[in-house]
Amino acid sequence: MHIEFVEISNYRKLHATRVDIAETQTLFVGANNSGKTSAMLALRQFLKDKGRFSTRDVTASNWVTLEKLAAGWSDPGENAVMDPEAFNTLLPALDVWISVEDSEFHHVAHLIPSLDWSGGKIGVRIRLEAQDFASLVADFLNAKRNADLRVANYKAGKENPPEGFSLWPKSFQDYLDRRFRLKLRAYLLDPKKVVVPENDIRAKPQRLVDNCAPLERHPFSGLIHVREIAAQRGFADASETSPDESINMSPSSSGSRNRLSNQFQDYFRHHLDPNKDPTDEDVSALGEFHMAQSAFDHRLEAGFQSARKELESLGYPGISNPKLSISTNIKPTDGLNHPAAVQYDIGGGSDAIRLPEDYSGLGFQNLISMVFQLMRFRDDWMRVGKLSARSEGEAEAVIEPLQIILVEEPEAHLHAQVQQVFIRKAYDVLRNHEALGENAAYRTQFIVSTHSSHIVHEVDFGHLRYFKRLLAKEGGIPTSEVTNLSMLFGTEDATTQFVQRYLKATHCDLFFADGVILLEGAAERILVPHFIRNKYPDLAARYISLLEIGGSHAHKLKPLIDVLSIPALIITDIDASQKSKSVRPQPNKGFKTGNMVLKSWVPKKTEIDDLLNEVRVPSHTGKGGGIVGVVYQRPIEVKNATDAATVVPSTFEDALALSNIELMVKLHGVTMTNKFAKIISDGTSAEKIAEKLYKRLHNYPQKAAFVLDVLSTTDFEEFEVPAYIDGGLNWLSERLAQTADAQT
């Protein structure tokens, strides 16, 4: 048994979103404000907390319709809409679809949708709705009438009444902010009515049948065990601990909730407490504990004897009043109730040197804390230790067949290698129990939201769920969609294998970026980031992912770029050829391009003359709505001592050299750098310079070393960006600005 997918409706940015859940671990990835946190909160509120909603959880765009409905309730005419279903369908809902094996029927008997159900999927909708719709409407209308009447009476007595003055409730949302008369109810769904999402993205939840009765209890009680590690874990540093706290800090003290010592206390109470159903070993330990406490009490009595006699000499407590007595009341858990309960051994041989947990790094605290919590979640679920004990007459606790673990941003405070270790080992920790392992009777689904490309790097792409921000339509509110990347990388053809292996060999920050630049080679990869940082401040403020992919392979990323639907710029070479032989690009020669991006993706043109005649940055809008632009070498005017001419560079390197003639003659370094300087300083014609540079690049490439020489020169900031790249970077900056405006 496992959750196959969920459909989230009307919840924050997730208006109608399907999220597929992998059988083992699932990663939520995407740029900031793309809906990852909304999805995690939805799972928690519907499955774990089973409530604690507010009006802010309703998708913002739905309030326009809800306010219209509420306005219609006060109209006794034909426009009045008193249908509770019209109201309830605008509120947050979670459809959970569970895959059930025949042997697991007994777990879901209360969720069988009909007598002809023969196995497979079971669907349950948990939604927020009015506790009593008629009462809600009546109470709102009464409150609104009273408020309007009082405001009208107030304004009637004023010569110049204030504009915009109102009393609660100003709107239906304002009413619910104060009187949240909504609750969760659950309904069974029909597996035969499951609709495949439009374009594999937008969900289409089924409509409930008329007069559908809600379930009497929460559908997943005793079925799903949900635990969570939230993003804000608030670890403390030793320097942040006050002197008083270093002596004694209660578990509820500020900043102490996530101490490992407190987690050990909780684990001790649940699994190890010797007072709960004691074993022979527990009785022995409690006996020793009692003897130690008695000895300590005797010492206290002796130590306080003189102080007690001094108090009694004052005539208090008096003859008839009780006498003072000193006694301890120590519990086994008290030994863990202080910041130094958990210590780190840092050496010292037989005389070990130990420091309290606050003295370790935040990353180490976070790693140990998360792993220990995962262990505790597993042991809580499996009823390890004292949790397996029952009081007399108490029914045996049933272990839920499915555990869901939610972890937000595990990368906090962790350096890259530790992030990767955590995500590799976390699922194994959750299954490290004799009843688990490969046992399908008890399943664990591990769901993580992350901003870390290092964590993504360690996970199979089939487990990634990409959250994509949708542009707001005119007058609307931005929402999000989710793509199951296993759909994209599910085949085993050569292109898919290349994309998977390429992304595995590079950083996976592509999944968190606002925009992407695909670069031709190492030279562009080295210099373009510096150009952006020094000359394009608006672009430098964006989260841009740069990938060195090459013109012969960039087109293979087209399906992925379409799915991401973020602005993308391809910086590539024009790759002129004649009869399959590379040539220096020139107009009116009948040359063709060998570049697959230009031929098959954008602008889908083969003739060099057609490419050179493009006026603007050629662009293409992908299936997901993302725009892709491409730039390549264009004609530039080269001025030399002897003449001036318009030439077409063949690569980034000669374009850079031809755009910076005066600076190039000052360069020196590797052989190619020195050769470039000599070619330009010889004083030949611009056309000859272009030809010689082309031959040098074609026959003796030292591109990466050449651009490092450029980067190391003291005149670097004076270098002019080649015109085709300048046009592309300005194009991308404008597209990102338009996207940002549409998402706010």
N, C-alpha and C positions, 0 to 999 in steps of 0.2 A: 504494500500500500504506500502510495506517495502522492503528493500534490502534483498534478500534471501542469496546471496553469491556473492563474487567477485573473479575473477581469475586474478592474477598479473603475467605478463610475462616480462622477460628480464629487470627487475628493481632491481638493486643492487644485494642483495643476493637471491632475490626471482625470480628464473629462470622460473619456471612454477608452481605456487602455488595457490591453492584454499583456500579461507578463508570464512567460513560460518559465517554469521552475525545473531545473535539472534534478535528476534522481539523487545526486550526491551533493555537489556544491555549485552555487550560482553566484556570479559576480554582477552587481549593478555598476555600470560605468557610464560616464557622460560628463559633459562640461558642467560648470557651476550653474546652479539654478535650473537644472534640467529635469528635476522630478525624482531623483534617487531617494532623497530623504522623505519625500511624500509617500513613496511606495513603502519604505520601511515603516513609517509611522502608521500607514493604513493597515499593514499586516499586524502590527502591535495592537492598535486600538480595536480592531475587529476580532482578532484571535486571542490575544493575551489579556489586555485590559478590559475588553468587552464593554467599552464605553468611554467616558471622559471626552466627549466631543464638544465643540463649540461652533458658533456660526462661522468662524474663520476657516473651518474645515470644508465648508461647502464651496465648490468651484465658483470663483468670483463672478463669472459671466452668468451663472444661473440666477443670481439675485435680481436681475432685470425681469426675468419671467416670474419669479416668486413674488416680487412686489406687484406685478400686474395681476397675479392671481389674488393676492390679498386685497388689492383695490376693488376687484370684482366681487368680493364677498359682501361688501357694503351696498352693492347695487342690487336692488330687488328685481330688476328687469331681466330680460333675456340674456344679458351679458354675464350674469352671475355664474361663476364656476365653483360648484361646491363638491366637486369630485375629489375625494381624498387621494385616489391613485394619481391624479394629475399633479398633486402636491408632493406625494411621497417619491415619485420617480425623479424628482429634481434633487433629492437628498443623497448623501454619500451611501454607497453600497459596495460590497465585496462579494463577487461570485467565486466560490472555491470549487474547483473540479478535481476530484480525487480518482486516481486509477486504482481499482480494487481487483485482486485476484479471487478466484472461486473459493479458495481456502480461507479467505478473510471475510466471508459473508457475515459471520456472527458479529463482527465488529460494527457493521454498518446496517444492521437489520432495521434500525429506526430511521434510516435515511433512504430506504428503497423507494423510488418514485412511483412504481406501479407493479402490479402482479406479474406483468409480462417482462419485467427487467431480467436480463439474463447475464449480467456481469458487465465489466468494463468501467465506464465512467459513472460517477455519482456527483451531482452538482447541488450546491447549497448557496442560496443568496442570503447574506446577512446585511440588512440595511437599516438605516436610521429612518424613523417615521414618527408621525404624531402618535402620542400615547392615546389620545382621544380627540379625533379630528374635530368633531362638532363642538366639544368643549374648548378646544384651542381657538377655533374661529370666533366663538361667542366671547371669550375672554379678551381676545385681541380687539374685536370691534368695540366692546364696552370700554376698554382702556383708551382706544383711539378717540371715541366720541367724547369721553370725559376730558381728555387732554385738549381736543379742539374747542370744546365749549369754554373751558377755562381760559384758553388763549384768546378766544373771541371776546369774552367778557373783559379781559385785561385791555385789549386793544380798543374796545369801545370807549373806555374812559380816558384814552390818550388822544391828544390833538395830533401828534405826529408819532404813531406807534412804530416801534423798531422793526426794520425789515429782517425777515428770516427767523424771527423769534418763535420757538416752539417748545413744547414740553414732551416728556416721554409718554408714549412711544412716537418718535418722529417718523418711523418707518416700521415695516414688519421685521426687518433685521434688528432694528433697535429694540423691538419688543422681545425677540428671542434672546438677545444678548442678556436681558435681565431675567426672563422666564423661559428657560430652555425646556419646553414641554415635549421633548422628543426622546425616543428610546430605541434600542436595537431589537429587531425581530428577525427571525430566520424562516426561510421558505425553501421547499424542495424545487429543483429545476428538472426539466425534461432533457435527458441526454440526446434525444433525437432532434432537438431544436438548436443544437450548438451551431453557430454560424462562424465559418472561417473568417478571420478579420480581413477587412478590405486592404489589399496590397500587403497582406501579412502583418499589418500594423494596427489599424484602428479597430477597436473591439465593437461588436454589435451584440450586447447582452440581450437575451430573450425577454419578451414581455411575460409577466406572470399571468396565469389564467385568471379569469374573473372569479371572485369569491374564494380565492386561494387562502387557505387557513394557515396561520403561522405555526411553527413548531412550539411545543410547550416548554422546552428547555433549550439551552445553548447546544447546537448540534454537535459540537466537537468536544464536549466535556467527556473525559475518559477515552477520547480518541486521539487527540493531538496534544502533545506536551510542548509548550512554547516558552523559550527563554531568550533573553536579550542582553547584549553588551552595548550600551549606548555610546555615542561618540564622545561626549564630554565626561571624561573620567577623573579630572581634577586631582592629579597626583601632587604630592607636596614635596618640596625640597627642604633639607634640614635647615637652611638659612631662613625659611619662612615660618619655622616653628617657634612660638613664643616660649620663654622660660617656663611658664606654668604648664604649657602643653607638653613640654619635654618630660615633665614629671608625671603627669597623668592626663590623658586625653580620652574622653568618653567617645564611644562610637558615633555619637550624633554630633560631635564637635565639627565646626566648619573645616573643610578640607580633609577630614579624616575618613570619610565614608568609604573611600576606595583603598584604604590601607590593606595590605596583605594580611596584617594581624587581624583586622576585622573580618576578612574573608575566612581566615582560619577559625575564628570564633564561631561564625555561622556554620561552617562545616562540622566543627566539634559538636555543636548543639544538635545538629540533625543526625549525624552519623556515628558519633563516638561517645556521647554523654553517658558516663557510667551509671548515672542515676536512673536511666531509662532502660528497663528490662535488663538488669545487670547480669553479666556472666560471672563465672567463678573468678576470672582475672579481674573483672571490675570490682567485685566484692573485696578482693585482696587489696586493690589499689585504694578503694574508699576507706578500708580499715587503716591503712598506713596514713592516709590523709587525715583521718579522725585523730589518730595518735599525735601527729604533728600539730594539729590545731589545738588539742588539749594541752600539749606542752607549751605552746605559745600563749594560750589563755592563762596558764599558771604563771608564766613569766610576766604577763601584763598585770595580773593581780598584784604580784609582788612589787612591780615597778611603780604602780600607781597608789600603793598603800599609804605613803606619806601624804600625797596630795589629797586623798580621800579623807584622811584624819583631819587635815587642815580645814577642809570644807565643812566637816561635821562640827568643828570647834566653833563655827559661826552660828550654830543652832539650827542649821538646815542640813538635812531634810526634816529634822524633828523626830519626836518619839513615835508618832503615829504614821509618819510618812515612810515610804519604802526606801531602803538603803541603795546607794549607788553600787553598780556592779559593772565591771569591764569584761567584755567578751567579744570574740571575733565571730564573724559570719562569712566565712570564705567559701566560695564555690569553685569547683575545678576550672571553670571558664575564666575566673578572675585572673588567673596567671597569664592569660592572653590579652587582657584588657589594658594594654599600654603600648605606646609607640615602639618600644624596644622588644616587644614579644617576639617578633621575627627579626633575626639578625643575619648579617652576611659575614662569613668567615673569610678574612682577607690574608690569612697566613699566621705565622708565629710558631709553627711546630706544635710541640706539646702544650705550650701556653698560647692557645689560639687567640688571635686578635679579632674581635668582632665589632661590627658597627650596626646601629639600628637601620631599618629599611629606608628611612628618609635620607640616609647618606649615600645611597646608590643613585645612579643616573635615572632620569625620568624614563628613558627608553627601556632600561632593564626592569624598572618597576612595572611599566606597562606590559611588557612581554610576559613576565612572571604572573602578573595579575590576570591577564587574559587567559593564559593557559590554565591557571588554577581554576578560574571560573568555568572554563569548558569542562574540566575534570569534575567540578562540583555539579554542573548541569547534568552531565552523564550519570553521575552517581545518585543524584536526586531522582532522575528518571528511572534508574534501575533499582531504586529502593535499597541502596547499599547500606550495610551496617545497621544502626538502630532504626533507620526508616523502615526496615522490614518487619519490625516488631509491631504487635497488635495488642491493644488493651482487651481485657476480657469482654466478650460480646461484640467486639468491633469486627466488622467484615474485613476480609483481606483486601488490601489496596490493589487495585487493578493497574497494571503497567500499560500505559498508552502504546499502541503499536507504532506510532509515528512521533518523532521529535523534530521540532523546527527550531533552529538556532539562528538568531539574527545578530549580526555584528556590524556596527557602523564604524567606518574609518579606522581600521586596526593599525594603520600606519602611523598614528600619532606618536611622536617622539622616537620612532624607530628608524635607524639608518637602513639603507637599501637592502643589505644582505639579510638583516634580521627580519625585515618585512617578507622577504622571499622564504626564509626558513619558516616563519609563522604560517603562511598560507599553504606551504607544502605539508606541514605536520598537523595543522589544526583538525582536519577531518579524521586523521588517524587517532588523535587523542579522543575525539568524540566516539569512536568505535572501539576503543581499547577496554573491552569488558568481555568476560567469557560468554555472556549471552548475546553479544553483538557480533563484531567481526563481519563475516560474510552472511550472517543469519538474516534472511529476508523477512522473518516474522516481526522484527523490529527494525524500522528504517529511520535514518537520520538525514535530514535535508538542511544543509548549511548555506545560509544566505548572507552575503557580505556586500556592503556598499563601500566604494573606495574611490579615491582620487589618485591612487598610486599606480604609475606605469610599471613599477617594479613588481607589484603584486599581480597585475594583469599579465606580465611576462611569464609568470609561473603557472598560469592556468590555461587549460585547453580553450581555444576560441569558441568551441561549442557550448561552453558554460557562461559566455558573456551575454549580458542583456544591455544593449546600448540605449540610453535615455536621450531622446532628441528633442530639443526645444522647437516648437512650432511658432512660426510668425503669426502675430495677431492679425486677424482680418480687421477691416476698417471698423472702428468703434468697439472691437472685441477685446478679449483678454488672452494673453499668451498661455498656451497649454503645452503638453508634452505627449510624445508617443514613445513606444518602446519597440526595439527591434531585437529579435532573437538571432544572434550572429551564427548560430548553428545552421540556420537556413542558408546563410551565405557561404559558409565553409564546409558544408555537409558533403560535398562531392569529392571525388578523388582524381579529378582531371589535372592536367599539368599546370594550368593557370592557378587553380586553387592551392596546389602544393607549393607553388612559388610564393604566393601571397602569404600563406601561413609561415613558411620558413623565413621569408624576408622580414616579416614583422617580428618573428621570434628573435631574429638576429639584430634588431634595432630596438630603440625605445618605443614603448607602446603609448606614448603621450598623445598620440593621434586621437585616442578615444576621449580625451578631456579638453581638446583644443577648441578655440573659437573659430579658427581658420587653419588652413594647411597650405604649405608651399612644397611642391614636388620639384626637386632640383636635378639638373642634368648630371653633375659630377662633383668630385671632391673640391675643385676650385670654387665653385659656387657655394658649396656647403661651408667653406671656410670664410668667404668674404661677405656673402649676403647678410648673415646675422650682424656683422659690423656695419654694413651699410644701413640696415634698419635702425640699429642703435644710435648711429650718429646723424642720420639725415631724415628719418621718418618717425618723428616722435609719437604721432597718433598710432602708427602701426606697432611701435615698440611697446605701447601700453596694452596691447592685446596679447592673448595667450595663443601664440602661433606655433604650430608643429612643423618642423622642417625635415623633410625626408629626402635623402639622396637616392634616387631611383634610376635615373638614366632614361633617355628617350626611347631606347629599345624595349624597356620594360614598364614604363609608367602607365601605359594603357591597361596593363593587367590589374591595376588598382581601381579601375573604373567602377566595378560593382560595389566595392567598399566605399568609395567616395560618394556614390549615389545614395547609399544607405545613411552615411553620416550626415549628408545634407547640410554641410557647412561650406562657406565660401572657400574655394580652392584655386590656387594659382599654380600653373605649371610653367617652369622656366626651362626651356629645352633648346636644342640646336636645330637649325633648319635642315641640316644633313642633305645638302645638294648632291645629286648623282646624275651620271649620264651612262646609260647602258650598264647599270649596276656598279659603276665605278665612282668613287668619291671624287668630287671636283669642288673648286672654290665657287661659292654661289655668286652668280651674276645674272642680271636680268636679260631678257630677250635672247636666251640661249637654248630654250626648250628643255632646260633641266627639270628634274623631278626630285621630290623629297623621298628619302628612305625612312623618315621618322614615322613610326607607327602611331604615335599620339596625333600628329597632324593629319595623317591619312585616315585613321579609323575612329578618332574620338572627337576632337575639335581642332580646327574648323572643318574637318573631313575634306581636305583638299590635297591634291597630289602635285600640281604644277607649281614650280617655284615662282613663276610670275604671278599666279593667283594669290599665293601667300604674301608676296611682297606688296601687292596692291590692296591688302586689307587696311582699312583706314583706322579702325579702333582695335582694341584688344579683342580678338575673337573669343566668344564665350558660348557656353552651352548650359542649359538648365536641365539637371538630371531628373530621374524619376521621383526622387524624394523632395524635389524643390530646391536643392542646393545648386548654386551657380559655379561653374568651372570656367576659368579664363586661361589662355595660353599666350605666352610671349616667346619670341625667337628672334634671331638676328634680323635687323632691318638696315636699309641703306643709311649710312652716316657720311657727313662731309668731313674729309680729312684735310687739314691744312698743314703743308710742309714748307720748308724754306724755298723750294723750287716751284711748287704749284699747289693747287687744291683740286680734289676730286671726290666724287661720291662713290663709295665702295660698300660692299656687303661683307661684313666679317663672317667667318665660318664657325667660330667658337666663342665662348665667353672670354678666353684669354686674349685673343687678338682684338675683340671688341673693346676690352679694357685698355689695351695698349693704344689702339687707334683713337680712343676717346681722350687719351691723356698723353699726347705726343711729347709735350715739354717735360712732363714728370718722368717719362720712361727713360729718357736719355741719362737721367741722374741715377738710375737704379743699377745695382751690381749685386752679384750673388752667385747662384748656380749657373751652369753653362747656358741654359735657355734664357735666363734673365739677362746675362751679359750679351748674348746674341741678339736679343730683342733691342737692347740699347744701341748696339752697333748698327743694326739694320736701319733704325730710325735716324741715327746721327750721321749716316753716310751721305745724306742730302739728296737721295734719289727721289723720283716722283712718288706721289701718294699711291698711285696704282701699283708701282713696283714694290713699295713697302708692304702693301696688302698681300701681294703675291709671295714675297719672301717670308713674311710671317706665316702664311698658310703652309708653305713647304716645311718651314722649321717645325711647326706644330704637328704636321702630318708625319714627318720622318723621325723626329727626335723629341717626343713628348716628355716634358718634366713639369706637368701642370701644377701639381700640389706644391712642389718646391718653389715654383715661380710665384704663386700667390702668397706663399709665406714670406718671400722677399718683399712683395708689395706691402704685406701687413706690417713688416718690421721697419719700414722706412719712416723717417720722422715726418715725411710729407703725406702720410696716408690720408689724413682727413681732407686734404686738398684734392684727392682723386675724384674725378667725376664718374658717377654711376653710368654705365652704358645705357644709352637711351631706351633700348627695348626693356631692360630690367626696371629702369625708372618708371616707365609707363605701366609695367605690370604691378609694381609695388603700390603706386598711387591708385591703380584700379582696385587692388585688394583692400586698401585702406578705405576707399569709398564704399565698397560692398559691405565691409564689416560695420561701418558706421550706419549704413541703412539697416542692416540686420539688428544692430543694437537698438535703434529707434523703434523698429517694429516689435521688439520683445519687451518694451517698457510701456 
